[in-house]
Amino acid sequence: MTMIGYLARTHFAEAAIEDALPEEAGAFSAAMLLTDAEPGVDATLERVRQVLDRVSLTVRNMPAGAPMRAETRSALSCLAEIGTSTLVAVGGVAAIGQARLVAGEASRRGRRLTVIAVPVGVFDLGLGRHVRPRDGRPSICPRPDLVIVDPTVLEHAPTRRLAASAMAIMVHAIEAYASPSYNPPADGLALEAVRRMTRWLPVVLGTPRHREALREVMAAAMTAGLALEKAVGGVDALALPIEPELQAGFLPGDLHAPLLAAMADFNAQAVGDRYAALAAALASGKGKASLSVEIGAFARGIGLPTSLREIGIDRDRFDRFAEMAANDPAALANPRRLTPGDCRQILEAAW
Amino acid sequence: MSVAHAVAHGAFGRACLYELDRIMVPHAHREGHIVFHVSGAPAQVVIDGRAFPLNPLEGNAISPWQPHYFAPAARGVPTLALVLYIRPGWFVEASGQASEILRFGCPVLAVDTHIRGLVQDTVRMLSSHCGDHAAFEDRLGALTQAAFDQTWQWQAGSGRGERERFGFRDFRIRRAINLFNETLGEPIDLGTISREAGLSRPHFFKLFREQMGLPPTLYLNALRMERAIERLARGEETVSEIGLDLGFATPASFSRFFIANGVVPPSAYRRSVLGAVH
């Protein structure tokens, strides 16, 4: 018996913000609007305000990074003061994850909130099973009731950031596909996300206003988000303790290719032929190399680092990172058991 | 004498804090069963005839209907253990995903820092009778998920094979199970049950074990224990009434059966059930 419990109501189209949001917003007159510092959010926020001109919006700004569990109580109080049960989240992981955490907490208190997500950027678009707050362990949160996926929000995204965040979500999809839990639909979605991202991300990075490529990259992110019904794994566990110590100019997504390459070699025996399918997807069926080689080649091709050395990670901190990673809840979803010694070995291989 | 320090019943199943110092008889449960060492002497849990360690670094995961029993280091040497009986249906809802009906990948759990923290929180909430129902369930859900995920991870030298899958149950075994449920409390003759199911007695035992993973006698004991525990927790009948109604000739025979299959005497079990987390 495997419980497969998704999808979210989703509008996916260019100008979906203008075409779908007003109609969907017809039923409410007031809402709390959560937003964050995601690049390009201001332009999207302006579009949302214009189409929701009849709705009284109370705006709360979330700091960059992962959402905070500590924020949920004050957000719930704010909703009570406004007298609404509708949350509109415009932005990235911080805003949409925060809205889901608030909805999860409300649900525990027996209250049902409506969450509308307007993602800006390439991430799981609020569709993954878990939300991982900065100040707590990952928890299962309700998915947004409505997701407005409008690929035009990516038109002003800096290419460097787009490459790193696309790599992060693609690695999440790879880990979902390789994770041992049984979920055939999520497996299919994960593999498709990798194929689509590999095909179209280089096009977007070469031609940033390429409409079809923007649409396909956004579709890949959405597909990967849906694949995150399955858990992510060891790369997530290894990346998290390193992220706060990244030097200026580097992004969390820069860590994913080097870590995945090393992790793939470590996991190979446990994963079996699934890595071969992923390597073939990355190479568009042309290459015959291992996943670690293919992911490295792809990262290099889109201008991302392929080793932790290039990112300037302090090697003296490896023992600490390894200890934290081995005891991270995400490590439990890795196909192969991870000890602190294993994590240290993987970090060294990624160096 | 084993002691039940705290027992919580809920939609999740049961969470118990037991001080165990005597060997149990082989038995099985409908629930997924997870055992963590809390303090005291290391011990063993024998699962499907193989002994596995229970100590601060290793816990045990027992799939529904998998025969097992606790064995102390030596008679009278106590081990304090957190013992969870997790209802697969609750786990499906709590986790959003429960592959293989809470069937664990391997019987040994490495108790890492993350899992140890969850165990300590659960024990604290259970032993101090504190925490709201939702917070307790939330913690149990996280602990069960962590244990479940870990048992499916590959580890060098584990010898873990492919996932075992049971097919559809034979209609004659389904009929026998229905008969068990309908006649529980009456004197049950397995020869009669096998005939009514359309099988000879030896063929019935063989087919039952193949399809259910345990002999029909253990299955029947598990059904009796389920009924007994449910009625003891409800607290509306005397212990003697429950025993007699389940087919035991005397209160003493019911008590012996309950201790052998469920750690403590039925009256002690009833006293340990916490009102706060019902």
Chai-1 contact restraints between the chains, C-beta under 6 A:
chainA,res_idxA,chainB,res_idxB,connection_type,confidence,min_distance_angstrom,max_distance_angstrom,comment,restraint_id
A,M1,B,I101,contact,1.0,0.0,6.0,A-B,restraint_1
A,T2,B,S99,contact,1.0,0.0,6.0,A-B,restraint_2
A,M3,B,V92,contact,1.0,0.0,6.0,A-B,restraint_3
A,M3,B,G96,contact,1.0,0.0,6.0,A-B,restraint_4
A,M3,B,Q97,contact,1.0,0.0,6.0,A-B,restraint_5
A,M3,B,A98,contact,1.0,0.0,6.0,A-B,restraint_6
A,G5,B,G96,contact,1.0,0.0,6.0,A-B,restraint_7
A,R108,B,A134,contact,1.0,0.0,6.0,A-B,restraint_8
A,R129,B,G96,contact,1.0,0.0,6.0,A-B,restraint_9
A,I140,B,G96,contact,1.0,0.0,6.0,A-B,restraint_10
A,P180,B,W152,contact,1.0,0.0,6.0,A-B,restraint_11
A,S181,B,S99,contact,1.0,0.0,6.0,A-B,restraint_12
A,Y182,B,S99,contact,1.0,0.0,6.0,A-B,restraint_13
A,A270,B,W154,contact,1.0,0.0,6.0,A-B,restraint_14
A,N327,B,D112,contact,1.0,0.0,6.0,A-B,restraint_15
A,N327,B,T113,contact,1.0,0.0,6.0,A-B,restraint_16
A,N327,B,H114,contact,1.0,0.0,6.0,A-B,restraint_17
A,P329,B,H114,contact,1.0,0.0,6.0,A-B,restraint_18
A,L332,B,A146,contact,1.0,0.0,6.0,A-B,restraint_19
A,L332,B,D149,contact,1.0,0.0,6.0,A-B,restraint_20
A,L332,B,Q150,contact,1.0,0.0,6.0,A-B,restraint_21
A,A333,B,D149,contact,1.0,0.0,6.0,A-B,restraint_22
A,P335,B,W154,contact,1.0,0.0,6.0,A-B,restraint_23
A,R336,B,Q153,contact,1.0,0.0,6.0,A-B,restraint_24
A,R336,B,W154,contact,1.0,0.0,6.0,A-B,restraint_25
A,R337,B,Q153,contact,1.0,0.0,6.0,A-B,restraint_26
A,R337,B,Q155,contact,1.0,0.0,6.0,A-B,restraint_27
